[in-house]
Amino acid sequence: MWGKLSDIWGQRPSLIIGNLVPLLLFFPLNAMVGQMFLSLFLPATSVRTVGMAFPYAVAVAIFGGTTPYLQNWISTQYSVGMFSLCVCLLLVVSTVVAFFLPETKVKDLRH
């Protein structure tokens, strides 16, 4: 579905929306995760596109593997909220980068 919307809207708007929605929902979803086991499934998402499998796996291995360590280190060095601020800052940086990407909406990408 997201790929179809990217074909309609273009790459840049799709990336910007894909960064801004998590940015806006980060704190409410983070607040929803409580002490109950079932609350872990409320903000869950999944990746189902085969073409995303390898880059997704690499990103999870690199960033997912180091994120708990970084979260713990940042929380002990500064504060618990500082890690959340770092995540939001990275989403803002990603959004700014998306503004400068070339638009592919009108280009034929089959070649």
N, CA, C and O atoms as a GROMACS GRO file, in nm:
protein
  444
    1MET      N    1   0.082  -0.118   0.000
    1MET     CA    2   0.000   0.000   0.000
    1MET      C    3   0.088   0.126   0.000
    1MET      O    4   0.062   0.221  -0.074
    2TRP      N    5   0.193   0.127   0.083
    2TRP     CA    6   0.278   0.245   0.091
    2TRP      C    7   0.350   0.269  -0.042
    2TRP      O    8   0.367   0.384  -0.083
    3GLY      N    9   0.392   0.162  -0.109
    3GLY     CA   10   0.456   0.175  -0.240
    3GLY      C   11   0.360   0.233  -0.343
    3GLY      O   12   0.401   0.314  -0.426
    4LYS      N   13   0.235   0.193  -0.338
    4LYS     CA   14   0.134   0.246  -0.430
    4LYS      C   15   0.112   0.396  -0.404
    4LYS      O   16   0.103   0.474  -0.499
    5LEU      N   17   0.105   0.434  -0.279
    5LEU     CA   18   0.090   0.576  -0.246
    5LEU      C   19   0.214   0.655  -0.290
    5LEU      O   20   0.202   0.770  -0.332
    6SER      N   21   0.332   0.593  -0.279
    6SER     CA   22   0.454   0.659  -0.325
    6SER      C   23   0.451   0.680  -0.476
    6SER      O   24   0.500   0.782  -0.525
    7ASP      N   25   0.393   0.584  -0.550
    7ASP     CA   26   0.379   0.602  -0.695
    7ASP      C   27   0.284   0.717  -0.728
    7ASP      O   28   0.305   0.788  -0.827
    8ILE      N   29   0.182   0.735  -0.646
    8ILE     CA   30   0.083   0.840  -0.672
    8ILE      C   31   0.136   0.977  -0.627
    8ILE      O   32   0.130   1.074  -0.702
    9TRP      N   33   0.187   0.984  -0.504
    9TRP     CA   34   0.230   1.112  -0.447
    9TRP      C   35   0.371   1.150  -0.486
    9TRP      O   36   0.403   1.268  -0.500
   10GLY      N   37   0.456   1.049  -0.503
   10GLY     CA   38   0.598   1.074  -0.526
   10GLY      C   39   0.680   1.028  -0.407
   10GLY      O   40   0.627   1.006  -0.298
   11GLN      N   41   0.809   1.015  -0.429
   11GLN     CA   42   0.899   0.965  -0.326
   11GLN      C   43   0.916   1.063  -0.211
   11GLN      O   44   0.911   1.023  -0.095
   12ARG      N   45   0.936   1.189  -0.242
   12ARG     CA   46   0.962   1.288  -0.138
   12ARG      C   47   0.846   1.302  -0.040
   12ARG      O   48   0.868   1.293   0.081
   13PRO      N   49   0.722   1.323  -0.086
   13PRO     CA   50   0.613   1.333   0.011
   13PRO      C   51   0.594   1.206   0.094
   13PRO      O   52   0.560   1.214   0.213
   14SER      N   53   0.615   1.091   0.032
   14SER     CA   54   0.600   0.965   0.106
   14SER      C   55   0.703   0.954   0.218
   14SER      O   56   0.671   0.913   0.329
   15LEU      N   57   0.828   0.991   0.188
   15LEU     CA   58   0.932   0.987   0.290
   15LEU      C   59   0.906   1.089   0.401
   15LEU      O   60   0.928   1.060   0.519
   16ILE      N   61   0.861   1.207   0.363
   16ILE     CA   62   0.834   1.310   0.464
   16ILE      C   63   0.720   1.265   0.555
   16ILE      O   64   0.730   1.278   0.677
   17ILE      N   65   0.613   1.214   0.497
   17ILE     CA   66   0.501   1.163   0.578
   17ILE      C   67   0.548   1.046   0.664
   17ILE      O   68   0.511   1.034   0.780
   18GLY      N   69   0.631   0.958   0.604
   18GLY     CA   70   0.683   0.844   0.678
   18GLY      C   71   0.773   0.882   0.794
   18GLY      O   72   0.793   0.801   0.885
   19ASN      N   73   0.827   1.002   0.794
   19ASN     CA   74   0.907   1.051   0.906
   19ASN      C   75   0.823   1.131   1.005
   19ASN      O   76   0.843   1.121   1.126
   20LEU      N   77   0.731   1.211   0.955
   20LEU     CA   78   0.653   1.297   1.044
   20LEU      C   79   0.550   1.221   1.126
   20LEU      O   80   0.526   1.256   1.242
   21VAL      N   81   0.489   1.119   1.069
   21VAL     CA   82   0.389   1.042   1.145
   21VAL      C   83   0.453   0.976   1.268
   21VAL      O   84   0.399   0.988   1.377
   22PRO      N   85   0.567   0.905   1.252
   22PRO     CA   86   0.630   0.850   1.374
   22PRO      C   87   0.675   0.959   1.471
   22PRO      O   88   0.671   0.940   1.593
   23LEU      N   89   0.719   1.072   1.417
   23LEU     CA   90   0.761   1.182   1.504
   23LEU      C   91   0.644   1.230   1.590
   23LEU      O   92   0.659   1.253   1.710
   24LEU      N   93   0.527   1.245   1.527
   24LEU     CA   94   0.409   1.291   1.601
   24LEU      C   95   0.355   1.185   1.696
   24LEU      O   96   0.300   1.219   1.802
   25LEU      N   97   0.370   1.058   1.660
   25LEU     CA   98   0.314   0.950   1.742
   25LEU      C   99   0.412   0.891   1.842
   25LEU      O  100   0.373   0.807   1.924
   26PHE      N  101   0.539   0.932   1.838
   26PHE     CA  102   0.641   0.869   1.922
   26PHE      C  103   0.605   0.876   2.070
   26PHE      O  104   0.604   0.773   2.137
   27PHE      N  105   0.578   0.994   2.121
   27PHE     CA  106   0.550   1.007   2.264
   27PHE      C  107   0.417   0.944   2.306
   27PHE      O  108   0.412   0.879   2.410
   28PRO      N  109   0.308   0.962   2.229
   28PRO     CA  110   0.184   0.893   2.269
   28PRO      C  111   0.198   0.741   2.268
   28PRO      O  112   0.149   0.674   2.359
   29LEU      N  113   0.265   0.686   2.167
   29LEU     CA  114   0.283   0.541   2.163
   29LEU      C  115   0.377   0.494   2.273
   29LEU      O  116   0.357   0.388   2.332
   30ASN      N  117   0.479   0.574   2.301
   30ASN     CA  118   0.571   0.540   2.408
   30ASN      C  119   0.498   0.539   2.542
   30ASN      O  120   0.527   0.456   2.628
   31ALA      N  121   0.404   0.630   2.560
   31ALA     CA  122   0.327   0.635   2.684
   31ALA      C  123   0.230   0.518   2.695
   31ALA      O  124   0.195   0.477   2.806
   32MET      N  125   0.187   0.463   2.581
   32MET     CA  126   0.094   0.350   2.583
   32MET      C  127   0.161   0.222   2.630
   32MET      O  128   0.093   0.133   2.683
   33VAL      N  129   0.290   0.210   2.610
   33VAL     CA  130   0.361   0.089   2.651
   33VAL      C  131   0.378   0.094   2.802
   33VAL      O  132   0.457   0.173   2.854
   34GLY      N  133   0.306   0.010   2.869
   34GLY     CA  134   0.310   0.010   3.014
   34GLY      C  135   0.374  -0.117   3.067
   34GLY      O  136   0.461  -0.176   3.003
   35GLN      N  137   0.331  -0.158   3.182
   35GLN     CA  138   0.387  -0.275   3.248
   35GLN      C  139   0.320  -0.405   3.204
   35GLN      O  140   0.372  -0.513   3.233
   36MET      N  141   0.207  -0.397   3.136
   36MET     CA  142   0.136  -0.518   3.096
   36MET      C  143   0.196  -0.572   2.966
   36MET      O  144   0.236  -0.495   2.878
   37PHE      N  145   0.203  -0.704   2.955
   37PHE     CA  146   0.259  -0.769   2.837
   37PHE      C  147   0.183  -0.732   2.710
   37PHE      O  148   0.246  -0.709   2.606
   38LEU      N  149   0.053  -0.726   2.714
   38LEU     CA  150  -0.027  -0.697   2.594
   38LEU      C  151  -0.006  -0.555   2.543
   38LEU      O  152  -0.029  -0.529   2.425
   39SER      N  153   0.038  -0.465   2.628
   39SER     CA  154   0.059  -0.328   2.583
   39SER      C  155   0.175  -0.318   2.485
   39SER      O  156   0.187  -0.218   2.414
   40LEU      N  157   0.261  -0.418   2.481
   40LEU     CA  158   0.373  -0.416   2.386
   40LEU      C  159   0.326  -0.428   2.242
   40LEU      O  160   0.398  -0.388   2.150
   41PHE      N  161   0.207  -0.482   2.220
   41PHE     CA  162   0.157  -0.503   2.084
   41PHE      C  163   0.075  -0.387   2.030
   41PHE      O  164   0.038  -0.388   1.913
   42LEU      N  165   0.045  -0.288   2.110
   42LEU     CA  166  -0.036  -0.175   2.064
   42LEU      C  167   0.034  -0.092   1.958
   42LEU      O  168  -0.027  -0.065   1.854
   43PRO      N  169   0.159  -0.050   1.977
   43PRO     CA  170   0.223   0.032   1.873
   43PRO      C  171   0.300  -0.049   1.768
   43PRO      O  172   0.384   0.007   1.697
   44ALA      N  173   0.272  -0.178   1.758
   44ALA     CA  174   0.351  -0.263   1.668
   44ALA      C  175   0.318  -0.238   1.522
   44ALA      O  176   0.203  -0.211   1.486
   45THR      N  177   0.422  -0.247   1.438
   45THR     CA  178   0.406  -0.241   1.293
   45THR      C  179   0.484  -0.357   1.232
   45THR      O  180   0.560  -0.424   1.301
   46SER      N  181   0.464  -0.380   1.105
   46SER     CA  182   0.538  -0.488   1.039
   46SER      C  183   0.578  -0.445   0.900
   46SER      O  184   0.517  -0.357   0.839
   47VAL      N  185   0.682  -0.508   0.850
   47VAL     CA  186   0.730  -0.481   0.716
   47VAL      C  187   0.700  -0.605   0.632
   47VAL      O  188   0.740  -0.715   0.669
   48ARG      N  189   0.630  -0.588   0.521
   48ARG     CA  190   0.585  -0.702   0.443
   48ARG      C  191   0.637  -0.702   0.300
   48ARG      O  192   0.605  -0.794   0.224
   49THR      N  193   0.713  -0.605   0.263
   49THR     CA  194   0.759  -0.597   0.126
   49THR      C  195   0.889  -0.674   0.111
   49THR      O  196   0.984  -0.652   0.186
   50VAL      N  197   0.893  -0.765   0.014
   50VAL     CA  198   1.012  -0.847  -0.005
   50VAL      C  199   1.134  -0.762  -0.038
   50VAL      O  200   1.244  -0.790   0.008
   51GLY      N  201   1.115  -0.658  -0.118
   51GLY     CA  202   1.226  -0.572  -0.157
   51GLY      C  203   1.288  -0.498  -0.040
   51GLY      O  204   1.400  -0.448  -0.052
   52MET      N  205   1.218  -0.489   0.072
   52MET     CA  206   1.270  -0.421   0.189
   52MET      C  207   1.336  -0.517   0.288
   52MET      O  208   1.394  -0.473   0.387
   53ALA      N  209   1.329  -0.645   0.261
   53ALA     CA  210   1.375  -0.744   0.359
   53ALA      C  211   1.523  -0.728   0.392
   53ALA      O  212   1.558  -0.724   0.510
   54PHE      N  213   1.610  -0.720   0.293
   54PHE     CA  214   1.753  -0.712   0.321
   54PHE      C  215   1.793  -0.581   0.388
   54PHE      O  216   1.858  -0.584   0.492
   55PRO      N  217   1.756  -0.463   0.330
   55PRO     CA  218   1.794  -0.339   0.399
   55PRO      C  219   1.734  -0.328   0.538
   55PRO      O  220   1.796  -0.274   0.630
   56TYR      N  221   1.613  -0.379   0.553
   56TYR     CA  222   1.549  -0.376   0.684
   56TYR      C  223   1.627  -0.462   0.784
   56TYR      O  224   1.650  -0.421   0.897
   57ALA      N  225   1.668  -0.581   0.740
   57ALA     CA  226   1.743  -0.671   0.828
   57ALA      C  227   1.878  -0.609   0.866
   57ALA      O  228   1.921  -0.620   0.981
   58VAL      N  229   1.944  -0.545   0.770
   58VAL     CA  230   2.073  -0.482   0.799
   58VAL      C  231   2.054  -0.366   0.897
   58VAL      O  232   2.130  -0.352   0.992
   59ALA      N  233   1.952  -0.284   0.874
   59ALA     CA  234   1.927  -0.172   0.964
   59ALA      C  235   1.893  -0.220   1.104
   59ALA      O  236   1.938  -0.161   1.203
   60VAL      N  237   1.814  -0.326   1.114
   60VAL     CA  238   1.779  -0.380   1.246
   60VAL      C  239   1.904  -0.435   1.315
   60VAL      O  240   1.922  -0.417   1.435
   61ALA      N  241   1.988  -0.503   1.237
   61ALA     CA  242   2.110  -0.560   1.297
   61ALA      C  243   2.202  -0.450   1.349
   61ALA      O  244   2.259  -0.462   1.457
   62ILE      N  245   2.217  -0.343   1.271
   62ILE     CA  246   2.308  -0.236   1.311
   62ILE      C  247   2.247  -0.150   1.421
   62ILE      O  248   2.306  -0.133   1.528
   63PHE      N  249   2.128  -0.096   1.394
   63PHE     CA  250   2.069  -0.001   1.488
   63PHE      C  251   1.991  -0.070   1.599
   63PHE      O  252   1.997  -0.027   1.714
   64GLY      N  253   1.919  -0.175   1.566
   64GLY     CA  254   1.844  -0.247   1.669
   64GLY      C  255   1.934  -0.314   1.770
   64GLY      O  256   1.901  -0.322   1.888
   65GLY      N  257   2.050  -0.362   1.722
   65GLY     CA  258   2.143  -0.427   1.812
   65GLY      C  259   2.211  -0.330   1.907
   65GLY      O  260   2.244  -0.366   2.020
   66THR      N  261   2.232  -0.208   1.863
   66THR     CA  262   2.300  -0.110   1.947
   66THR      C  263   2.205  -0.017   2.023
   66THR      O  264   2.245   0.049   2.118
   67THR      N  265   2.080  -0.013   1.981
   67THR     CA  266   1.985   0.079   2.043
   67THR      C  267   1.964   0.055   2.192
   67THR      O  268   1.965   0.152   2.268
   68PRO      N  269   1.944  -0.069   2.238
   68PRO     CA  270   1.927  -0.086   2.383
   68PRO      C  271   2.049  -0.038   2.463
   68PRO      O  272   2.034   0.019   2.571
   69TYR      N  273   2.168  -0.062   2.409
   69TYR     CA  274   2.289  -0.014   2.476
   69TYR      C  275   2.292   0.138   2.480
   69TYR      O  276   2.319   0.198   2.584
   70LEU      N  277   2.264   0.201   2.365
   70LEU     CA  278   2.263   0.347   2.360
   70LEU      C  279   2.155   0.406   2.449
   70LEU      O  280   2.177   0.508   2.516
   71GLN      N  281   2.039   0.343   2.451
   71GLN     CA  282   1.931   0.392   2.536
   71GLN      C  283   1.971   0.387   2.682
   71GLN      O  284   1.948   0.482   2.758
   72ASN      N  285   2.031   0.277   2.722
   72ASN     CA  286   2.075   0.264   2.861
   72ASN      C  287   2.185   0.364   2.894
   72ASN      O  288   2.181   0.428   3.000
   73TRP      N  289   2.282   0.380   2.806
   73TRP     CA  290   2.393   0.472   2.830
   73TRP      C  291   2.344   0.617   2.837
   73TRP      O  292   2.380   0.691   2.929
   74ILE      N  293   2.262   0.656   2.739
   74ILE     CA  294   2.212   0.794   2.738
   74ILE      C  295   2.125   0.821   2.861
   74ILE      O  296   2.132   0.929   2.920
   75SER      N  297   2.044   0.723   2.900
   75SER     CA  298   1.957   0.740   3.018
   75SER      C  299   2.037   0.755   3.146
   75SER      O  300   2.000   0.833   3.233
   76THR      N  301   2.149   0.680   3.158
   76THR     CA  302   2.228   0.691   3.280
   76THR      C  303   2.317   0.816   3.280
   76THR      O  304   2.343   0.873   3.385
   77GLN      N  305   2.363   0.858   3.163
   77GLN     CA  306   2.449   0.975   3.155
   77GLN      C  307   2.371   1.107   3.165
   77GLN      O  308   2.420   1.204   3.222
   78TYR      N  309   2.251   1.109   3.111
   78TYR     CA  310   2.174   1.233   3.104
   78TYR      C  311   2.040   1.216   3.175
   78TYR      O  312   2.028   1.242   3.294
   79SER      N  313   1.938   1.170   3.100
   79SER     CA  314   1.807   1.144   3.159
   79SER      C  315   1.732   1.047   3.070
   79SER      O  316   1.772   1.023   2.956
   80VAL      N  317   1.625   0.992   3.122
   80VAL     CA  318   1.546   0.896   3.045
   80VAL      C  319   1.486   0.962   2.921
   80VAL      O  320   1.483   0.900   2.815
   81GLY      N  321   1.440   1.084   2.933
   81GLY     CA  322   1.379   1.154   2.821
   81GLY      C  323   1.477   1.194   2.712
   81GLY      O  324   1.435   1.224   2.600
   82MET      N  325   1.605   1.196   2.742
   82MET     CA  326   1.704   1.238   2.643
   82MET      C  327   1.710   1.142   2.525
   82MET      O  328   1.732   1.185   2.412
   83PHE      N  329   1.692   1.013   2.549
   83PHE     CA  330   1.693   0.916   2.439
   83PHE      C  331   1.574   0.943   2.346
   83PHE      O  332   1.589   0.938   2.224
   84SER      N  333   1.458   0.970   2.403
   84SER     CA  334   1.341   1.003   2.321
   84SER      C  335   1.366   1.128   2.239
   84SER      O  336   1.325   1.136   2.123
   85LEU      N  337   1.432   1.225   2.297
   85LEU     CA  338   1.467   1.346   2.225
   85LEU      C  339   1.562   1.315   2.109
   85LEU      O  340   1.550   1.373   2.001
   86CYS      N  341   1.656   1.225   2.131
   86CYS     CA  342   1.749   1.185   2.024
   86CYS      C  343   1.674   1.119   1.909
   86CYS      O  344   1.703   1.146   1.792
   87VAL      N  345   1.580   1.031   1.940
   87VAL     CA  346   1.501   0.964   1.836
   87VAL      C  347   1.424   1.068   1.755
   87VAL      O  348   1.422   1.061   1.632
   88CYS      N  349   1.360   1.162   1.822
   88CYS     CA  350   1.285   1.266   1.752
   88CYS      C  351   1.376   1.355   1.669
   88CYS      O  352   1.338   1.396   1.559
   89LEU      N  353   1.494   1.384   1.718
   89LEU     CA  354   1.589   1.464   1.642
   89LEU      C  355   1.631   1.391   1.513
   89LEU      O  356   1.643   1.453   1.408
   90LEU      N  357   1.653   1.261   1.522
   90LEU     CA  358   1.688   1.184   1.403
   90LEU      C  359   1.573   1.181   1.302
   90LEU      O  360   1.598   1.182   1.181
   91LEU      N  361   1.450   1.177   1.349
   91LEU     CA  362   1.335   1.183   1.258
   91LEU      C  363   1.328   1.319   1.189
   91LEU      O  364   1.295   1.327   1.071
   92VAL      N  365   1.360   1.425   1.261
   92VAL     CA  366   1.362   1.559   1.200
   92VAL      C  367   1.472   1.567   1.094
   92VAL      O  368   1.449   1.620   0.986
   93VAL      N  369   1.590   1.515   1.125
   93VAL     CA  370   1.700   1.515   1.028
   93VAL      C  371   1.661   1.436   0.903
   93VAL      O  372   1.688   1.480   0.791
   94SER      N  373   1.599   1.320   0.922
   94SER     CA  374   1.554   1.239   0.808
   94SER      C  375   1.452   1.313   0.722
   94SER      O  376   1.454   1.302   0.600
   95THR      N  377   1.365   1.389   0.785
   95THR     CA  378   1.265   1.467   0.712
   95THR      C  379   1.332   1.577   0.630
   95THR      O  380   1.294   1.600   0.516
   96VAL      N  381   1.430   1.644   0.688
   96VAL     CA  382   1.502   1.750   0.616
   96VAL      C  383   1.576   1.690   0.496
   96VAL      O  384   1.574   1.748   0.387
   97VAL      N  385   1.638   1.575   0.514
   97VAL     CA  386   1.708   1.508   0.403
   97VAL      C  387   1.608   1.472   0.293
   97VAL      O  388   1.639   1.485   0.175
   98ALA      N  389   1.490   1.426   0.332
   98ALA     CA  390   1.388   1.388   0.233
   98ALA      C  391   1.346   1.505   0.146
   98ALA      O  392   1.311   1.486   0.030
   99PHE      N  393   1.350   1.626   0.200
   99PHE     CA  394   1.315   1.744   0.122
   99PHE      C  395   1.412   1.766   0.006
   99PHE      O  396   1.374   1.825  -0.096
  100PHE      N  397   1.536   1.721   0.020
  100PHE     CA  398   1.637   1.744  -0.082
  100PHE      C  399   1.657   1.627  -0.177
  100PHE      O  400   1.741   1.635  -0.267
  101LEU      N  401   1.583   1.519  -0.159
  101LEU     CA  402   1.593   1.406  -0.251
  101LEU      C  403   1.528   1.439  -0.384
  101LEU      O  404   1.431   1.516  -0.388
  102PRO      N  405   1.578   1.384  -0.494
  102PRO     CA  406   1.514   1.408  -0.623
  102PRO      C  407   1.377   1.342  -0.627
  102PRO      O  408   1.358   1.232  -0.576
  103GLU      N  409   1.283   1.410  -0.689
  103GLU     CA  410   1.148   1.356  -0.700
  103GLU      C  411   1.142   1.257  -0.816
  103GLU      O  412   1.194   1.284  -0.924
  104THR      N  413   1.080   1.143  -0.793
  104THR     CA  414   1.070   1.038  -0.895
  104THR      C  415   0.927   1.015  -0.942
  104THR      O  416   0.900   0.918  -1.012
  105LYS      N  417   0.837   1.102  -0.904
  105LYS     CA  418   0.695   1.082  -0.936
  105LYS      C  419   0.670   1.076  -1.086
  105LYS      O  420   0.590   0.993  -1.131
  106VAL      N  421   0.735   1.159  -1.164
  106VAL     CA  422   0.708   1.165  -1.309
  106VAL      C  423   0.809   1.088  -1.391
  106VAL      O  424   0.800   1.086  -1.514
  107LYS      N  425   0.906   1.023  -1.328
  107LYS     CA  426   1.008   0.948  -1.400
  107LYS      C  427   0.968   0.803  -1.418
  107LYS      O  428   0.901   0.745  -1.332
  108ASP      N  429   1.009   0.745  -1.530
  108ASP     CA  430   0.987   0.604  -1.555
  108ASP      C  431   1.098   0.526  -1.484
  108ASP      O  432   1.215   0.537  -1.523
  109LEU      N  433   1.064   0.449  -1.382
  109LEU     CA  434   1.163   0.379  -1.300
  109LEU      C  435   1.185   0.234  -1.346
  109LEU      O  436   1.252   0.158  -1.277
  110ARG      N  437   1.130   0.195  -1.458
  110ARG     CA  438   1.142   0.056  -1.503
  110ARG      C  439   1.278   0.027  -1.565
  110ARG      O  440   1.309  -0.090  -1.590
  111HIS      N  441   1.360   0.126  -1.590
  111HIS     CA  442   1.491   0.102  -1.655
  111HIS      C  443   1.602   0.092  -1.558
  111HIS      O  444   1.716   0.072  -1.598
   0.00000   0.00000   0.00000
